[in-house]
């Protein structure tokens, strides 16, 4: 199977987007809290829930012992 020449660039971009988006989102926490008139620290729950969802996805769908024991190939 012949791979496309743009595939490594696309994969590199997709890998880099997640950390870059997180780094841009962190400084905006005070503005998000002020915009929604929420208590200090509540914007951190959005990032914590994103990480929890990422961890859950990696445990259940990734290449780990728990996913393999459940029948992932």
mmCIF file of the N, C-alpha and C atoms, coordinates in Angstrom:
data_MODEL
# 
_entry.id   MODEL 
# 
loop_
_atom_site.group_PDB 
_atom_site.id 
_atom_site.type_symbol 
_atom_site.label_atom_id 
_atom_site.label_alt_id 
_atom_site.label_comp_id 
_atom_site.label_asym_id 
_atom_site.label_entity_id 
_atom_site.label_seq_id 
_atom_site.pdbx_PDB_ins_code 
_atom_site.Cartn_x 
_atom_site.Cartn_y 
_atom_site.Cartn_z 
_atom_site.occupancy 
_atom_site.B_iso_or_equiv 
_atom_site.pdbx_formal_charge 
_atom_site.auth_seq_id 
_atom_site.auth_comp_id 
_atom_site.auth_asym_id 
_atom_site.auth_atom_id 
_atom_site.pdbx_PDB_model_num 
ATOM 1   N N  . UNK A 1 1  ? 0.837   -1.176 0.000  1.00 0.00 ? 1  UNK A N  1 
ATOM 2   C CA . UNK A 1 1  ? 0.000   0.000  0.000  1.00 0.00 ? 1  UNK A CA 1 
ATOM 3   C C  . UNK A 1 1  ? 0.886   1.244  0.000  1.00 0.00 ? 1  UNK A C  1 
ATOM 4   N N  . UNK A 1 2  ? 0.635   2.123  -0.928 1.00 0.00 ? 2  UNK A N  1 
ATOM 5   C CA . UNK A 1 2  ? 1.430   3.342  -1.059 1.00 0.00 ? 2  UNK A CA 1 
ATOM 6   C C  . UNK A 1 2  ? 0.797   4.450  -0.224 1.00 0.00 ? 2  UNK A C  1 
ATOM 7   N N  . UNK A 1 3  ? 1.610   5.099  0.624  1.00 0.00 ? 3  UNK A N  1 
ATOM 8   C CA . UNK A 1 3  ? 1.079   6.173  1.459  1.00 0.00 ? 3  UNK A CA 1 
ATOM 9   C C  . UNK A 1 3  ? 1.194   7.508  0.737  1.00 0.00 ? 3  UNK A C  1 
ATOM 10  N N  . UNK A 1 4  ? 0.329   8.407  1.091  1.00 0.00 ? 4  UNK A N  1 
ATOM 11  C CA . UNK A 1 4  ? 0.325   9.737  0.497  1.00 0.00 ? 4  UNK A CA 1 
ATOM 12  C C  . UNK A 1 4  ? 1.449   10.578 1.087  1.00 0.00 ? 4  UNK A C  1 
ATOM 13  N N  . UNK A 1 5  ? 1.997   11.513 0.307  1.00 0.00 ? 5  UNK A N  1 
ATOM 14  C CA . UNK A 1 5  ? 3.077   12.348 0.839  1.00 0.00 ? 5  UNK A CA 1 
ATOM 15  C C  . UNK A 1 5  ? 2.598   13.338 1.902  1.00 0.00 ? 5  UNK A C  1 
ATOM 16  N N  . UNK A 1 6  ? 1.324   13.655 1.947  1.00 0.00 ? 6  UNK A N  1 
ATOM 17  C CA . UNK A 1 6  ? 0.807   14.623 2.919  1.00 0.00 ? 6  UNK A CA 1 
ATOM 18  C C  . UNK A 1 6  ? 0.388   13.963 4.226  1.00 0.00 ? 6  UNK A C  1 
ATOM 19  N N  . UNK A 1 7  ? 0.379   12.643 4.290  1.00 0.00 ? 7  UNK A N  1 
ATOM 20  C CA . UNK A 1 7  ? -0.076  11.947 5.496  1.00 0.00 ? 7  UNK A CA 1 
ATOM 21  C C  . UNK A 1 7  ? 0.786   12.245 6.724  1.00 0.00 ? 7  UNK A C  1 
ATOM 22  N N  . UNK A 1 8  ? 2.110   12.231 6.648  1.00 0.00 ? 8  UNK A N  1 
ATOM 23  C CA . UNK A 1 8  ? 2.899   12.584 7.852  1.00 0.00 ? 8  UNK A CA 1 
ATOM 24  C C  . UNK A 1 8  ? 2.636   14.008 8.335  1.00 0.00 ? 8  UNK A C  1 
ATOM 25  N N  . UNK A 1 9  ? 2.456   14.938 7.402  1.00 0.00 ? 9  UNK A N  1 
ATOM 26  C CA . UNK A 1 9  ? 2.164   16.314 7.801  1.00 0.00 ? 9  UNK A CA 1 
ATOM 27  C C  . UNK A 1 9  ? 0.813   16.409 8.486  1.00 0.00 ? 9  UNK A C  1 
ATOM 28  N N  . UNK A 1 10 ? -0.181  15.699 7.959  1.00 0.00 ? 10 UNK A N  1 
ATOM 29  C CA . UNK A 1 10 ? -1.513  15.701 8.567  1.00 0.00 ? 10 UNK A CA 1 
ATOM 30  C C  . UNK A 1 10 ? -1.476  15.094 9.964  1.00 0.00 ? 10 UNK A C  1 
ATOM 31  N N  . UNK A 1 11 ? -0.799  13.983 10.123 1.00 0.00 ? 11 UNK A N  1 
ATOM 32  C CA . UNK A 1 11 ? -0.707  13.349 11.439 1.00 0.00 ? 11 UNK A CA 1 
ATOM 33  C C  . UNK A 1 11 ? 0.046   14.233 12.429 1.00 0.00 ? 11 UNK A C  1 
ATOM 34  N N  . UNK A 1 12 ? 1.099   14.876 11.977 1.00 0.00 ? 12 UNK A N  1 
ATOM 35  C CA . UNK A 1 12 ? 1.827   15.802 12.846 1.00 0.00 ? 12 UNK A CA 1 
ATOM 36  C C  . UNK A 1 12 ? 0.962   16.969 13.280 1.00 0.00 ? 12 UNK A C  1 
ATOM 37  N N  . UNK A 1 13 ? 0.165   17.486 12.359 1.00 0.00 ? 13 UNK A N  1 
ATOM 38  C CA . UNK A 1 13 ? -0.745  18.579 12.694 1.00 0.00 ? 13 UNK A CA 1 
ATOM 39  C C  . UNK A 1 13 ? -1.781  18.136 13.717 1.00 0.00 ? 13 UNK A C  1 
ATOM 40  N N  . UNK A 1 14 ? -2.360  16.977 13.516 1.00 0.00 ? 14 UNK A N  1 
ATOM 41  C CA . UNK A 1 14 ? -3.372  16.480 14.445 1.00 0.00 ? 14 UNK A CA 1 
ATOM 42  C C  . UNK A 1 14 ? -2.797  16.221 15.835 1.00 0.00 ? 14 UNK A C  1 
ATOM 43  N N  . UNK A 1 15 ? -1.555  15.776 15.894 1.00 0.00 ? 15 UNK A N  1 
ATOM 44  C CA . UNK A 1 15 ? -0.917  15.552 17.187 1.00 0.00 ? 15 UNK A CA 1 
ATOM 45  C C  . UNK A 1 15 ? -0.638  16.879 17.889 1.00 0.00 ? 15 UNK A C  1 
ATOM 46  N N  . UNK A 1 16 ? -0.294  17.916 17.133 1.00 0.00 ? 16 UNK A N  1 
ATOM 47  C CA . UNK A 1 16 ? 0.086   19.200 17.712 1.00 0.00 ? 16 UNK A CA 1 
ATOM 48  C C  . UNK A 1 16 ? -1.102  20.062 18.116 1.00 0.00 ? 16 UNK A C  1 
ATOM 49  N N  . UNK A 1 17 ? -2.273  19.822 17.550 1.00 0.00 ? 17 UNK A N  1 
ATOM 50  C CA . UNK A 1 17 ? -3.428  20.682 17.814 1.00 0.00 ? 17 UNK A CA 1 
ATOM 51  C C  . UNK A 1 17 ? -3.886  20.584 19.267 1.00 0.00 ? 17 UNK A C  1 
ATOM 52  N N  . UNK A 1 18 ? -3.934  19.401 19.839 1.00 0.00 ? 18 UNK A N  1 
ATOM 53  C CA . UNK A 1 18 ? -4.418  19.222 21.206 1.00 0.00 ? 18 UNK A CA 1 
ATOM 54  C C  . UNK A 1 18 ? -3.642  20.023 22.234 1.00 0.00 ? 18 UNK A C  1 
ATOM 55  N N  . UNK A 1 19 ? -2.326  19.840 22.319 1.00 0.00 ? 19 UNK A N  1 
ATOM 56  C CA . UNK A 1 19 ? -1.553  20.632 23.292 1.00 0.00 ? 19 UNK A CA 1 
ATOM 57  C C  . UNK A 1 19 ? -1.592  22.131 23.016 1.00 0.00 ? 19 UNK A C  1 
ATOM 58  N N  . UNK A 1 20 ? -1.598  22.516 21.748 1.00 0.00 ? 20 UNK A N  1 
ATOM 59  C CA . UNK A 1 20 ? -1.645  23.948 21.425 1.00 0.00 ? 20 UNK A CA 1 
ATOM 60  C C  . UNK A 1 20 ? -2.973  24.561 21.860 1.00 0.00 ? 20 UNK A C  1 
ATOM 61  N N  . UNK A 1 21 ? -4.067  23.832 21.651 1.00 0.00 ? 21 UNK A N  1 
ATOM 62  C CA . UNK A 1 21 ? -5.378  24.340 22.062 1.00 0.00 ? 21 UNK A CA 1 
ATOM 63  C C  . UNK A 1 21 ? -5.469  24.459 23.580 1.00 0.00 ? 21 UNK A C  1 
ATOM 64  N N  . UNK A 1 22 ? -4.905  23.498 24.285 1.00 0.00 ? 22 UNK A N  1 
ATOM 65  C CA . UNK A 1 22 ? -4.899  23.560 25.743 1.00 0.00 ? 22 UNK A CA 1 
ATOM 66  C C  . UNK A 1 22 ? -4.080  24.748 26.237 1.00 0.00 ? 22 UNK A C  1 
ATOM 67  N N  . UNK A 1 23 ? -2.929  24.974 25.618 1.00 0.00 ? 23 UNK A N  1 
ATOM 68  C CA . UNK A 1 23 ? -2.083  26.097 26.028 1.00 0.00 ? 23 UNK A CA 1 
ATOM 69  C C  . UNK A 1 23 ? -2.735  27.445 25.741 1.00 0.00 ? 23 UNK A C  1 
ATOM 70  N N  . UNK A 1 24 ? -3.564  27.528 24.725 1.00 0.00 ? 24 UNK A N  1 
ATOM 71  C CA . UNK A 1 24 ? -4.264  28.781 24.434 1.00 0.00 ? 24 UNK A CA 1 
ATOM 72  C C  . UNK A 1 24 ? -5.486  28.962 25.337 1.00 0.00 ? 24 UNK A C  1 
ATOM 73  N N  . UNK A 1 25 ? -6.042  27.861 25.793 1.00 0.00 ? 25 UNK A N  1 
ATOM 74  C CA . UNK A 1 25 ? -7.266  27.901 26.594 1.00 0.00 ? 25 UNK A CA 1 
ATOM 75  C C  . UNK A 1 25 ? -6.991  28.276 28.053 1.00 0.00 ? 25 UNK A C  1 
ATOM 76  N N  . UNK A 1 26 ? -5.861  27.856 28.592 1.00 0.00 ? 26 UNK A N  1 
ATOM 77  C CA . UNK A 1 26 ? -5.552  28.110 30.001 1.00 0.00 ? 26 UNK A CA 1 
ATOM 78  C C  . UNK A 1 26 ? -5.534  29.597 30.368 1.00 0.00 ? 26 UNK A C  1 
ATOM 79  N N  . UNK A 1 27 ? -4.900  30.474 29.606 1.00 0.00 ? 27 UNK A N  1 
ATOM 80  C CA . UNK A 1 27 ? -4.909  31.891 29.990 1.00 0.00 ? 27 UNK A CA 1 
ATOM 81  C C  . UNK A 1 27 ? -6.291  32.533 29.911 1.00 0.00 ? 27 UNK A C  1 
ATOM 82  N N  . UNK A 1 28 ? -7.224  31.901 29.235 1.00 0.00 ? 28 UNK A N  1 
ATOM 83  C CA . UNK A 1 28 ? -8.565  32.468 29.086 1.00 0.00 ? 28 UNK A CA 1 
ATOM 84  C C  . UNK A 1 28 ? -9.494  32.113 30.239 1.00 0.00 ? 28 UNK A C  1 
ATOM 85  N N  . UNK A 1 29 ? -9.038  31.330 31.206 1.00 0.00 ? 29 UNK A N  1 
ATOM 86  C CA . UNK A 1 29 ? -9.907  30.936 32.320 1.00 0.00 ? 29 UNK A CA 1 
ATOM 87  C C  . UNK A 1 29 ? -10.544 32.132 33.035 1.00 0.00 ? 29 UNK A C  1 
ATOM 88  N N  . UNK A 1 30 ? -9.796  33.170 33.394 1.00 0.00 ? 30 UNK A N  1 
ATOM 89  C CA . UNK A 1 30 ? -10.444 34.304 34.066 1.00 0.00 ? 30 UNK A CA 1 
ATOM 90  C C  . UNK A 1 30 ? -11.502 34.983 33.196 1.00 0.00 ? 30 UNK A C  1 
ATOM 91  N N  . UNK A 1 31 ? -11.247 35.093 31.893 1.00 0.00 ? 31 UNK A N  1 
ATOM 92  C CA . UNK A 1 31 ? -12.225 35.707 31.000 1.00 0.00 ? 31 UNK A CA 1 
ATOM 93  C C  . UNK A 1 31 ? -13.475 34.843 30.850 1.00 0.00 ? 31 UNK A C  1 
ATOM 94  N N  . UNK A 1 32 ? -13.295 33.534 30.816 1.00 0.00 ? 32 UNK A N  1 
ATOM 95  C CA . UNK A 1 32 ? -14.444 32.623 30.716 1.00 0.00 ? 32 UNK A CA 1 
ATOM 96  C C  . UNK A 1 32 ? -15.294 32.722 31.977 1.00 0.00 ? 32 UNK A C  1 
ATOM 97  N N  . UNK A 1 33 ? -14.647 32.733 33.132 1.00 0.00 ? 33 UNK A N  1 
ATOM 98  C CA . UNK A 1 33 ? -15.384 32.851 34.393 1.00 0.00 ? 33 UNK A CA 1 
ATOM 99  C C  . UNK A 1 33 ? -16.111 34.178 34.489 1.00 0.00 ? 33 UNK A C  1 
ATOM 100 N N  . UNK A 1 34 ? -15.487 35.251 34.032 1.00 0.00 ? 34 UNK A N  1 
ATOM 101 C CA . UNK A 1 34 ? -16.139 36.565 34.066 1.00 0.00 ? 34 UNK A CA 1 
ATOM 102 C C  . UNK A 1 34 ? -17.289 36.625 33.073 1.00 0.00 ? 34 UNK A C  1 
ATOM 103 N N  . UNK A 1 35 ? -17.124 36.016 31.924 1.00 0.00 ? 35 UNK A N  1 
ATOM 104 C CA . UNK A 1 35 ? -18.169 36.046 30.898 1.00 0.00 ? 35 UNK A CA 1 
ATOM 105 C C  . UNK A 1 35 ? -19.425 35.306 31.345 1.00 0.00 ? 35 UNK A C  1 
ATOM 106 N N  . UNK A 1 36 ? -19.232 34.192 32.029 1.00 0.00 ? 36 UNK A N  1 
ATOM 107 C CA . UNK A 1 36 ? -20.379 33.399 32.481 1.00 0.00 ? 36 UNK A CA 1 
ATOM 108 C C  . UNK A 1 36 ? -20.794 33.725 33.912 1.00 0.00 ? 36 UNK A C  1 
ATOM 109 N N  . UNK A 1 37 ? -20.150 34.715 34.533 1.00 0.00 ? 37 UNK A N  1 
ATOM 110 C CA . UNK A 1 37 ? -20.453 35.118 35.906 1.00 0.00 ? 37 UNK A CA 1 
ATOM 111 C C  . UNK A 1 37 ? -20.430 33.914 36.851 1.00 0.00 ? 37 UNK A C  1 
ATOM 112 N N  . UNK A 1 38 ? -19.388 33.122 36.724 1.00 0.00 ? 38 UNK A N  1 
ATOM 113 C CA . UNK A 1 38 ? -19.269 31.928 37.557 1.00 0.00 ? 38 UNK A CA 1 
ATOM 114 C C  . UNK A 1 38 ? -18.231 32.148 38.655 1.00 0.00 ? 38 UNK A C  1 
ATOM 115 N N  . UNK A 1 39 ? -18.226 31.251 39.593 1.00 0.00 ? 39 UNK A N  1 
ATOM 116 C CA . UNK A 1 39 ? -17.303 31.346 40.724 1.00 0.00 ? 39 UNK A CA 1 
ATOM 117 C C  . UNK A 1 39 ? -15.874 31.078 40.258 1.00 0.00 ? 39 UNK A C  1 
ATOM 118 N N  . UNK A 1 40 ? -14.910 31.646 40.958 1.00 0.00 ? 40 UNK A N  1 
ATOM 119 C CA . UNK A 1 40 ? -13.514 31.387 40.593 1.00 0.00 ? 40 UNK A CA 1 
ATOM 120 C C  . UNK A 1 40 ? -13.180 29.898 40.676 1.00 0.00 ? 40 UNK A C  1 
ATOM 121 N N  . UNK A 1 41 ? -12.499 29.420 39.674 1.00 0.00 ? 41 UNK A N  1 
ATOM 122 C CA . UNK A 1 41 ? -12.104 28.016 39.649 1.00 0.00 ? 41 UNK A CA 1 
ATOM 123 C C  . UNK A 1 41 ? -13.044 27.106 38.893 1.00 0.00 ? 41 UNK A C  1 
ATOM 124 N N  . UNK A 1 42 ? -14.210 27.594 38.508 1.00 0.00 ? 42 UNK A N  1 
ATOM 125 C CA . UNK A 1 42 ? -15.152 26.707 37.823 1.00 0.00 ? 42 UNK A CA 1 
ATOM 126 C C  . UNK A 1 42 ? -14.751 26.426 36.379 1.00 0.00 ? 42 UNK A C  1 
ATOM 127 N N  . UNK A 1 43 ? -14.002 27.329 35.770 1.00 0.00 ? 43 UNK A N  1 
ATOM 128 C CA . UNK A 1 43 ? -13.544 27.075 34.399 1.00 0.00 ? 43 UNK A CA 1 
ATOM 129 C C  . UNK A 1 43 ? -12.558 25.910 34.365 1.00 0.00 ? 43 UNK A C  1 
ATOM 130 N N  . UNK A 1 44 ? -11.904 25.647 35.484 1.00 0.00 ? 44 UNK A N  1 
ATOM 131 C CA . UNK A 1 44 ? -10.971 24.521 35.542 1.00 0.00 ? 44 UNK A CA 1 
ATOM 132 C C  . UNK A 1 44 ? -11.694 23.186 35.404 1.00 0.00 ? 44 UNK A C  1 
ATOM 133 N N  . UNK A 1 45 ? -12.976 23.162 35.741 1.00 0.00 ? 45 UNK A N  1 
ATOM 134 C CA . UNK A 1 45 ? -13.742 21.925 35.607 1.00 0.00 ? 45 UNK A CA 1 
ATOM 135 C C  . UNK A 1 45 ? -13.883 21.500 34.152 1.00 0.00 ? 45 UNK A C  1 
ATOM 136 N N  . UNK A 1 46 ? -13.898 22.458 33.226 1.00 0.00 ? 46 UNK A N  1 
ATOM 137 C CA . UNK A 1 46 ? -14.001 22.097 31.813 1.00 0.00 ? 46 UNK A CA 1 
ATOM 138 C C  . UNK A 1 46 ? -12.751 21.355 31.363 1.00 0.00 ? 46 UNK A C  1 
ATOM 139 N N  . UNK A 1 47 ? -11.599 21.828 31.789 1.00 0.00 ? 47 UNK A N  1 
ATOM 140 C CA . UNK A 1 47 ? -10.348 21.158 31.425 1.00 0.00 ? 47 UNK A CA 1 
ATOM 141 C C  . UNK A 1 47 ? -10.230 19.811 32.129 1.00 0.00 ? 47 UNK A C  1 
ATOM 142 N N  . UNK A 1 48 ? -10.639 19.754 33.381 1.00 0.00 ? 48 UNK A N  1 
ATOM 143 C CA . UNK A 1 48 ? -10.584 18.491 34.120 1.00 0.00 ? 48 UNK A CA 1 
ATOM 144 C C  . UNK A 1 48 ? -11.502 17.449 33.494 1.00 0.00 ? 48 UNK A C  1 
ATOM 145 N N  . UNK A 1 49 ? -12.687 17.864 33.064 1.00 0.00 ? 49 UNK A N  1 
ATOM 146 C CA . UNK A 1 49 ? -13.601 16.908 32.434 1.00 0.00 ? 49 UNK A CA 1 
ATOM 147 C C  . UNK A 1 49 ? -13.075 16.471 31.072 1.00 0.00 ? 49 UNK A C  1 
ATOM 148 N N  . UNK A 1 50 ? -12.395 17.368 30.352 1.00 0.00 ? 50 UNK A N  1 
ATOM 149 C CA . UNK A 1 50 ? -11.809 16.986 29.068 1.00 0.00 ? 50 UNK A CA 1 
ATOM 150 C C  . UNK A 1 50 ? -10.732 15.927 29.282 1.00 0.00 ? 50 UNK A C  1 
ATOM 151 N N  . UNK A 1 51 ? -9.869  16.141 30.298 1.00 0.00 ? 51 UNK A N  1 
ATOM 152 C CA . UNK A 1 51 ? -8.829  15.155 30.593 1.00 0.00 ? 51 UNK A CA 1 
ATOM 153 C C  . UNK A 1 51 ? -9.436  13.834 31.064 1.00 0.00 ? 51 UNK A C  1 
ATOM 154 N N  . UNK A 1 52 ? -10.502 13.890 31.833 1.00 0.00 ? 52 UNK A N  1 
ATOM 155 C CA . UNK A 1 52 ? -11.158 12.656 32.274 1.00 0.00 ? 52 UNK A CA 1 
ATOM 156 C C  . UNK A 1 52 ? -11.735 11.899 31.083 1.00 0.00 ? 52 UNK A C  1 
ATOM 157 N N  . UNK A 1 53 ? -12.345 12.619 30.156 1.00 0.00 ? 53 UNK A N  1 
ATOM 158 C CA . UNK A 1 53 ? -12.864 11.976 28.950 1.00 0.00 ? 53 UNK A CA 1 
ATOM 159 C C  . UNK A 1 53 ? -11.755 11.396 28.092 1.00 0.00 ? 53 UNK A C  1 
ATOM 160 N N  . UNK A 1 54 ? -10.645 12.104 27.984 1.00 0.00 ? 54 UNK A N  1 
ATOM 161 C CA . UNK A 1 54 ? -9.500  11.601 27.232 1.00 0.00 ? 54 UNK A CA 1 
ATOM 162 C C  . UNK A 1 54 ? -8.954  10.333 27.873 1.00 0.00 ? 54 UNK A C  1 
ATOM 163 N N  . UNK A 1 55 ? -8.825  10.339 29.190 1.00 0.00 ? 55 UNK A N  1 
ATOM 164 C CA . UNK A 1 55 ? -8.325  9.161  29.899 1.00 0.00 ? 55 UNK A CA 1 
ATOM 165 C C  . UNK A 1 55 ? -9.269  7.982  29.731 1.00 0.00 ? 55 UNK A C  1 
ATOM 166 N N  . UNK A 1 56 ? -10.569 8.237  29.841 1.00 0.00 ? 56 UNK A N  1 
ATOM 167 C CA . UNK A 1 56 ? -11.547 7.163  29.669 1.00 0.00 ? 56 UNK A CA 1 
ATOM 168 C C  . UNK A 1 56 ? -11.463 6.582  28.265 1.00 0.00 ? 56 UNK A C  1 
ATOM 169 N N  . UNK A 1 57 ? -11.346 7.428  27.267 1.00 0.00 ? 57 UNK A N  1 
ATOM 170 C CA . UNK A 1 57 ? -11.231 6.956  25.892 1.00 0.00 ? 57 UNK A CA 1 
ATOM 171 C C  . UNK A 1 57 ? -9.972  6.146  25.656 1.00 0.00 ? 57 UNK A C  1 
ATOM 172 N N  . UNK A 1 58 ? -8.870  6.573  26.245 1.00 0.00 ? 58 UNK A N  1 
ATOM 173 C CA . UNK A 1 58 ? -7.632  5.822  26.074 1.00 0.00 ? 58 UNK A CA 1 
ATOM 174 C C  . UNK A 1 58 ? -7.680  4.485  26.800 1.00 0.00 ? 58 UNK A C  1 
ATOM 175 N N  . UNK A 1 59 ? -8.346  4.441  27.935 1.00 0.00 ? 59 UNK A N  1 
ATOM 176 C CA . UNK A 1 59 ? -8.441  3.180  28.670 1.00 0.00 ? 59 UNK A CA 1 
ATOM 177 C C  . UNK A 1 59 ? -9.342  2.198  27.940 1.00 0.00 ? 59 UNK A C  1 
ATOM 178 N N  . UNK A 1 60 ? -10.462 2.676  27.427 1.00 0.00 ? 60 UNK A N  1 
ATOM 179 C CA . UNK A 1 60 ? -11.415 1.763  26.806 1.00 0.00 ? 60 UNK A CA 1 
ATOM 180 C C  . UNK A 1 60 ? -11.136 1.475  25.342 1.00 0.00 ? 60 UNK A C  1 
ATOM 181 N N  . UNK A 1 61 ? -10.571 2.425  24.608 1.00 0.00 ? 61 UNK A N  1 
ATOM 182 C CA . UNK A 1 61 ? -10.370 2.238  23.182 1.00 0.00 ? 61 UNK A CA 1 
ATOM 183 C C  . UNK A 1 61 ? -8.906  2.167  22.772 1.00 0.00 ? 61 UNK A C  1 
ATOM 184 N N  . UNK A 1 62 ? -8.014  2.533  23.664 1.00 0.00 ? 62 UNK A N  1 
ATOM 185 C CA . UNK A 1 62 ? -6.592  2.563  23.337 1.00 0.00 ? 62 UNK A CA 1 
ATOM 186 C C  . UNK A 1 62 ? -5.947  1.210  23.451 1.00 0.00 ? 62 UNK A C  1 
ATOM 187 N N  . UNK A 1 63 ? -4.653  1.206  23.294 1.00 0.00 ? 63 UNK A N  1 
ATOM 188 C CA . UNK A 1 63 ? -3.903  -0.025 23.390 1.00 0.00 ? 63 UNK A CA 1 
ATOM 189 C C  . UNK A 1 63 ? -3.379  -0.188 24.809 1.00 0.00 ? 63 UNK A C  1 
ATOM 190 N N  . UNK A 1 64 ? -4.228  -0.701 25.672 1.00 0.00 ? 64 UNK A N  1 
ATOM 191 C CA . UNK A 1 64 ? -3.855  -0.903 27.063 1.00 0.00 ? 64 UNK A CA 1 
ATOM 192 C C  . UNK A 1 64 ? -4.409  -2.253 27.527 1.00 0.00 ? 64 UNK A C  1 
ATOM 193 N N  . UNK A 1 65 ? -3.962  -2.747 28.652 1.00 0.00 ? 65 UNK A N  1 
ATOM 194 C CA . UNK A 1 65 ? -4.434  -4.046 29.128 1.00 0.00 ? 65 UNK A CA 1 
ATOM 195 C C  . UNK A 1 65 ? -5.944  -4.109 29.343 1.00 0.00 ? 65 UNK A C  1 
ATOM 196 N N  . UNK A 1 66 ? -6.549  -3.038 29.813 1.00 0.00 ? 66 UNK A N  1 
ATOM 197 C CA . UNK A 1 66 ? -7.998  -3.078 30.062 1.00 0.00 ? 66 UNK A CA 1 
ATOM 198 C C  . UNK A 1 66 ? -8.752  -3.184 28.748 1.00 0.00 ? 66 UNK A C  1 
ATOM 199 N N  . UNK A 1 67 ? -8.343  -2.391 27.758 1.00 0.00 ? 67 UNK A N  1 
ATOM 200 C CA . UNK A 1 67 ? -8.989  -2.466 26.450 1.00 0.00 ? 67 UNK A CA 1 
ATOM 201 C C  . UNK A 1 67 ? -8.751  -3.807 25.785 1.00 0.00 ? 67 UNK A C  1 
ATOM 202 N N  . UNK A 1 68 ? -7.565  -4.359 25.945 1.00 0.00 ? 68 UNK A N  1 
ATOM 203 C CA . UNK A 1 68 ? -7.253  -5.660 25.345 1.00 0.00 ? 68 UNK A CA 1 
ATOM 204 C C  . UNK A 1 68 ? -8.032  -6.781 26.028 1.00 0.00 ? 68 UNK A C  1 
ATOM 205 N N  . UNK A 1 69 ? -8.220  -6.655 27.322 1.00 0.00 ? 69 UNK A N  1 
ATOM 206 C CA . UNK A 1 69 ? -8.962  -7.687 28.044 1.00 0.00 ? 69 UNK A CA 1 
ATOM 207 C C  . UNK A 1 69 ? -10.436 -7.673 27.660 1.00 0.00 ? 69 UNK A C  1 
ATOM 208 N N  . UNK A 1 70 ? -10.926 -6.519 27.224 1.00 0.00 ? 70 UNK A N  1 
ATOM 209 C CA . UNK A 1 70 ? -12.335 -6.417 26.837 1.00 0.00 ? 70 UNK A CA 1 
ATOM 210 C C  . UNK A 1 70 ? -12.586 -6.886 25.413 1.00 0.00 ? 70 UNK A C  1 
ATOM 211 N N  . UNK A 1 71 ? -11.544 -7.256 24.700 1.00 0.00 ? 71 UNK A N  1 
ATOM 212 C CA . UNK A 1 71 ? -11.724 -7.792 23.369 1.00 0.00 ? 71 UNK A CA 1 
ATOM 213 C C  . UNK A 1 71 ? -11.228 -6.918 22.242 1.00 0.00 ? 71 UNK A C  1 
ATOM 214 N N  . UNK A 1 72 ? -10.489 -5.869 22.529 1.00 0.00 ? 72 UNK A N  1 
ATOM 215 C CA . UNK A 1 72 ? -9.939  -5.023 21.468 1.00 0.00 ? 72 UNK A CA 1 
ATOM 216 C C  . UNK A 1 72 ? -8.824  -5.780 20.753 1.00 0.00 ? 72 UNK A C  1 
ATOM 217 N N  . UNK A 1 73 ? -8.729  -5.593 19.469 1.00 0.00 ? 73 UNK A N  1 
ATOM 218 C CA . UNK A 1 73 ? -7.684  -6.277 18.704 1.00 0.00 ? 73 UNK A CA 1 
ATOM 219 C C  . UNK A 1 73 ? -6.751  -5.294 18.074 1.00 0.00 ? 73 UNK A C  1 
# 
